[in-house]
Amino acid sequence: MNKRFIITEEERQEIRKKYFFEQKTPKERKFCHKGNTKPLEEILGDTDPEDYIEGVKLRKSGVKGLTDHLELLKSMRLHPAITDGGEHLAFGIMNNLKAYKPYNYFEETSKECNRAMDKIIELYKDDKNGEELVKDIEKVYEFEYLSPRAKEFIKHSLGVIKGE
């Protein structure tokens, strides 16, 4: 006594909608708390430059430090006092970026928690010397006068930005 049911395509779609929910990956929500966020002032970085070599001053951290380090790497040939092939500057860029990688930033206007690296990229674009952080770093990577070790630091910096 088996009974057979015939289901139309419309009924099949209706059943799927009711019982088989497509598994969508929810947007990864970040939570900001005191231990995993950096304030905007810290992300922006130092305002007072310090002496790097004679006649050249650099800011140490934050977006302002990144722009200073990248600008000096771009014009390194004009400074004969830099004899390490840009290793120290590239190392500074890498460490500056690594310092912000695990942190978030709480955006006051949208009330959302975002990656601090995204805010760094945004602020770098807004800087008068910065165009686009990844493109500027890739441009510096192509310079032939950089030492191989400096290129490795720059390559690692790109990986940090891209989240690798």
C-alpha positions as a Markdown table, in Angstrom:
| # | Residue | x | y | z |
|---|---|---|---|---|
| 1 | Met | 0.0 | 0.0 | 0.0 |
| 2 | Asn | 2.5 | 2.6 | -1.1 |
| 3 | Lys | 1.1 | 5.9 | -2.0 |
| 4 | Arg | 2.9 | 8.1 | -4.5 |
| 5 | Phe | 2.8 | 11.8 | -4.4 |
| 6 | Ile | 3.5 | 14.0 | -7.3 |
| 7 | Ile | 5.1 | 17.3 | -6.4 |
| 8 | Thr | 5.2 | 20.2 | -8.8 |
| 9 | Glu | 8.3 | 22.4 | -9.3 |
| 10 | Glu | 6.6 | 25.3 | -7.4 |
| 11 | Glu | 5.9 | 23.1 | -4.4 |
| 12 | Arg | 9.4 | 21.8 | -4.5 |
| 13 | Gln | 10.8 | 25.4 | -4.4 |
| 14 | Glu | 8.4 | 26.2 | -1.5 |
| 15 | Ile | 9.6 | 23.3 | 0.5 |
| 16 | Arg | 13.2 | 24.2 | -0.1 |
| 17 | Lys | 12.6 | 27.8 | 1.1 |
| 18 | Lys | 10.9 | 26.5 | 4.2 |
| 19 | Tyr | 13.3 | 23.7 | 5.3 |
| 20 | Phe | 16.6 | 24.1 | 3.5 |
| 21 | Phe | 18.2 | 27.3 | 4.3 |
| 22 | Glu | 21.3 | 28.2 | 2.3 |
| 23 | Gln | 24.2 | 28.4 | 4.6 |
| 24 | Lys | 25.5 | 31.9 | 4.1 |
| 25 | Thr | 28.7 | 32.8 | 6.0 |
| 26 | Pro | 27.8 | 35.8 | 8.1 |
| 27 | Lys | 29.9 | 38.9 | 7.9 |
| 28 | Glu | 32.8 | 38.4 | 10.3 |
| 29 | Arg | 31.8 | 40.8 | 13.1 |
| 30 | Lys | 34.6 | 42.4 | 15.0 |
| 31 | Phe | 34.3 | 43.4 | 18.6 |
| 32 | Cys | 36.1 | 46.4 | 19.9 |
| 33 | His | 37.2 | 46.5 | 23.5 |
| 34 | Lys | 39.9 | 48.2 | 25.4 |
| 35 | Gly | 42.5 | 45.5 | 24.8 |
| 36 | Asn | 42.2 | 45.2 | 21.0 |
| 37 | Thr | 41.7 | 48.8 | 19.8 |
| 38 | Lys | 44.0 | 51.6 | 18.9 |
| 39 | Pro | 43.0 | 55.3 | 19.2 |
| 40 | Leu | 43.1 | 57.5 | 16.1 |
| 41 | Glu | 45.9 | 59.6 | 17.6 |
| 42 | Glu | 48.1 | 56.6 | 17.9 |
| 43 | Ile | 47.3 | 55.4 | 14.4 |
| 44 | Leu | 48.1 | 58.8 | 13.0 |
| 45 | Gly | 51.4 | 58.7 | 14.8 |
| 46 | Asp | 54.0 | 61.2 | 16.1 |
| 47 | Thr | 53.8 | 64.8 | 15.1 |
| 48 | Asp | 57.3 | 65.7 | 16.1 |
| 49 | Pro | 60.1 | 64.4 | 13.8 |
| 50 | Glu | 63.4 | 63.2 | 15.2 |
| 51 | Asp | 66.8 | 63.3 | 13.6 |
| 52 | Tyr | 67.5 | 60.3 | 11.5 |
| 53 | Ile | 70.7 | 61.4 | 9.7 |
| 54 | Glu | 72.2 | 64.9 | 9.4 |
| 55 | Gly | 69.6 | 67.1 | 7.6 |
| 56 | Val | 66.8 | 64.5 | 7.7 |
| 57 | Lys | 64.1 | 64.2 | 10.3 |
| 58 | Leu | 61.6 | 61.3 | 10.5 |
| 59 | Arg | 58.6 | 60.6 | 12.6 |
| 60 | Lys | 58.8 | 57.2 | 14.1 |
| 61 | Ser | 55.3 | 55.6 | 14.2 |
| 62 | Gly | 51.9 | 55.7 | 12.7 |
| 63 | Val | 50.8 | 56.9 | 9.3 |
| 64 | Lys | 53.0 | 59.9 | 9.5 |
| 65 | Gly | 56.0 | 57.7 | 10.2 |
| 66 | Leu | 55.1 | 55.5 | 7.2 |
| 67 | Thr | 55.0 | 58.5 | 4.8 |
| 68 | Asp | 58.3 | 59.8 | 6.1 |
| 69 | His | 60.0 | 56.4 | 5.8 |
| 70 | Leu | 58.6 | 55.8 | 2.3 |
| 71 | Glu | 59.5 | 59.2 | 1.1 |
| 72 | Leu | 63.1 | 58.8 | 2.3 |
| 73 | Leu | 63.3 | 55.4 | 0.6 |
| 74 | Lys | 62.1 | 57.0 | -2.6 |
| 75 | Ser | 64.8 | 59.7 | -2.4 |
| 76 | Met | 67.5 | 57.6 | -0.8 |
| 77 | Arg | 70.0 | 58.2 | -3.7 |
| 78 | Leu | 70.1 | 61.8 | -2.7 |
| 79 | His | 71.4 | 61.0 | 0.7 |
| 80 | Pro | 74.8 | 59.4 | 0.6 |
| 81 | Ala | 74.9 | 59.1 | 4.4 |
| 82 | Ile | 72.4 | 56.1 | 4.1 |
| 83 | Thr | 74.8 | 53.3 | 3.4 |
| 84 | Asp | 72.8 | 50.2 | 4.4 |
| 85 | Gly | 70.8 | 50.0 | 1.2 |
| 86 | Gly | 67.6 | 51.1 | 3.0 |
| 87 | Glu | 67.5 | 48.2 | 5.3 |
| 88 | His | 66.9 | 50.2 | 8.5 |
| 89 | Leu | 64.1 | 52.2 | 6.8 |
| 90 | Ala | 62.4 | 49.2 | 5.4 |
| 91 | Phe | 62.7 | 47.4 | 8.7 |
| 92 | Gly | 61.0 | 50.5 | 10.3 |
| 93 | Ile | 58.1 | 50.3 | 7.9 |
| 94 | Met | 57.6 | 46.6 | 8.5 |
| 95 | Asn | 57.7 | 46.9 | 12.3 |
| 96 | Asn | 55.4 | 50.0 | 12.1 |
| 97 | Leu | 52.8 | 48.0 | 10.2 |
| 98 | Lys | 53.2 | 44.8 | 12.3 |
| 99 | Ala | 52.5 | 46.9 | 15.4 |
| 100 | Tyr | 49.0 | 47.6 | 14.1 |
| 101 | Lys | 48.1 | 44.3 | 12.5 |
| 102 | Pro | 46.3 | 42.6 | 15.4 |
| 103 | Tyr | 44.4 | 45.7 | 16.4 |
| 104 | Asn | 41.0 | 47.2 | 15.5 |
| 105 | Tyr | 39.8 | 50.7 | 15.3 |
| 106 | Phe | 36.4 | 51.9 | 16.5 |
| 107 | Glu | 34.8 | 54.2 | 14.0 |
| 108 | Glu | 32.9 | 56.8 | 16.0 |
| 109 | Thr | 30.7 | 58.0 | 13.1 |
| 110 | Ser | 29.4 | 54.6 | 11.9 |
| 111 | Lys | 29.7 | 53.0 | 15.4 |
| 112 | Glu | 31.5 | 50.0 | 13.9 |
| 113 | Cys | 34.6 | 48.2 | 14.7 |
| 114 | Asn | 37.1 | 47.9 | 11.8 |
| 115 | Arg | 40.6 | 46.7 | 11.3 |
| 116 | Ala | 43.2 | 49.2 | 12.2 |
| 117 | Met | 45.1 | 48.4 | 9.0 |
| 118 | Asp | 42.1 | 49.6 | 6.9 |
| 119 | Lys | 42.2 | 52.9 | 8.8 |
| 120 | Ile | 45.9 | 53.2 | 8.1 |
| 121 | Ile | 45.3 | 52.7 | 4.4 |
| 122 | Glu | 42.6 | 55.3 | 4.4 |
| 123 | Leu | 44.6 | 57.8 | 6.3 |
| 124 | Tyr | 47.7 | 57.2 | 4.1 |
| 125 | Lys | 45.6 | 58.2 | 1.1 |
| 126 | Asp | 44.5 | 61.4 | 2.8 |
| 127 | Asp | 48.1 | 62.4 | 3.6 |
| 128 | Lys | 49.6 | 65.0 | 1.3 |
| 129 | Asn | 52.6 | 62.8 | 0.3 |
| 130 | Gly | 50.7 | 59.5 | 0.2 |
| 131 | Glu | 48.8 | 58.2 | -2.8 |
| 132 | Glu | 47.9 | 54.6 | -2.1 |
| 133 | Leu | 49.9 | 52.6 | 0.4 |
| 134 | Val | 50.2 | 49.3 | -1.4 |
| 135 | Lys | 51.1 | 51.0 | -4.7 |
| 136 | Asp | 53.7 | 53.2 | -3.0 |
| 137 | Ile | 55.3 | 50.2 | -1.3 |
| 138 | Glu | 55.3 | 48.2 | -4.5 |
| 139 | Lys | 56.9 | 51.2 | -6.3 |
| 140 | Val | 59.7 | 51.3 | -3.7 |
| 141 | Tyr | 60.2 | 47.5 | -4.0 |
| 142 | Glu | 61.0 | 47.9 | -7.6 |
| 143 | Phe | 64.0 | 50.3 | -6.9 |
| 144 | Glu | 67.3 | 48.7 | -7.9 |
| 145 | Tyr | 69.3 | 50.6 | -5.4 |
| 146 | Leu | 67.7 | 48.8 | -2.4 |
| 147 | Ser | 69.6 | 46.0 | -0.8 |
| 148 | Pro | 68.1 | 42.5 | -1.1 |
| 149 | Arg | 67.4 | 42.5 | 2.7 |
| 150 | Ala | 65.5 | 45.8 | 2.4 |
| 151 | Lys | 63.4 | 44.3 | -0.4 |
| 152 | Glu | 62.6 | 41.3 | 1.8 |
| 153 | Phe | 61.4 | 43.7 | 4.6 |
| 154 | Ile | 59.3 | 45.6 | 2.0 |
| 155 | Lys | 57.9 | 42.3 | 0.7 |
| 156 | His | 56.9 | 41.3 | 4.2 |
| 157 | Ser | 55.3 | 44.7 | 4.7 |
| 158 | Leu | 53.1 | 44.1 | 1.7 |
| 159 | Gly | 52.0 | 40.8 | 3.2 |
| 160 | Val | 51.2 | 42.4 | 6.5 |
| 161 | Ile | 49.0 | 45.0 | 4.7 |
| 162 | Lys | 47.2 | 42.3 | 2.6 |
| 163 | Gly | 46.6 | 40.2 | 5.7 |
| 164 | Glu | 48.8 | 37.3 | 4.8 |
